[in-house]
Amino acid sequence: MHQLTNDQMHSPPLQERLIRLPELLELTSLSRASAYRRIATDSDFPKPIKIGSSSARNSAVGFSFTEVQRWINQQAEKRGN
């Protein structure tokens, strides 16, 4: 049986991977317009995370890869019902 070392038990969690809009569109098969519409109206759709320091409206954003995967899985579960 494999046992964790003390270092492994106290290591920090893995850092979340952020993806940019083109990868979000590829993973979800949504158009840019559809993705923006879902961001604005669908409370379950992953929200953008600001990654730039600019306060401008068009500052750089990313999306949580984990949240995107979760949303995709939820859509597949809905389809299965």
N, C-alpha and C positions, 0 to 999 in steps of 0.2 A: 504494500500500500504506500502511495506517495504522500509524504507529509510536507506541508508548507514550512519554509524557514521563517524565522522571526522577521527578516527583511521583507519577505513576500507578504506576510500578514499585515505589515504596517506600511506597505508601499502605497503611494497616492493612486487614486483611480485613473484610468486611462482618460486622456483628454478627448473631448468631443471633437469629431471631425466636422468642419463646416464645408458646405459645397456652395458654389456660386449658381446663379440663375440658369446658365446653359445646362449644367448637369442636372438641376432640378427638373428642367423641361424634358431632358432626355429620359430621366428615370420615371417620370410620371406620364410621359407621352402627351402632355398638355401643350397648347400653344401659349405664347407669351401673354396674350390677352386673357385666356382662360385662367392661367396661373394668377395673374393680378386680380381677376374677378374673385377667385376663390380666397385669395389673401384678404380681400376686403369683406367678403360675405360669409365665408365658411369658417365657423369657429374651430373646427377640427383640423383645418389645413395648417401646415407649418407656417409660422410667422417669421418674417425676416429678422435677422440679428445684425445690428449695425456693427460693422467691423472697421469702418474708417473713423477718423477723428473729426472729420468735417461735420458741421451742423447743417450743411446744405441738403436740400431735399433729395438730391441724387447721389448721396454719399454711398460708399461701398457697403453692400450687405451680403450676408451668407445665410444659409439655412442649415439647421441641425440635420445631419445625415440620419441620425437615429429617429428623429421626428418624421422625416420624409419616409423612411422605411415603415414606420408605424402606420402612417396615413395610407400608404400603398396596401399594407396588409389589411387594414380596416375596409378598404374598398373591395378587396378580394373576398373578404368575409361577407360583406353585404351582397355581393354577386352570388355567393353560394347559397344564400337563404331563399 
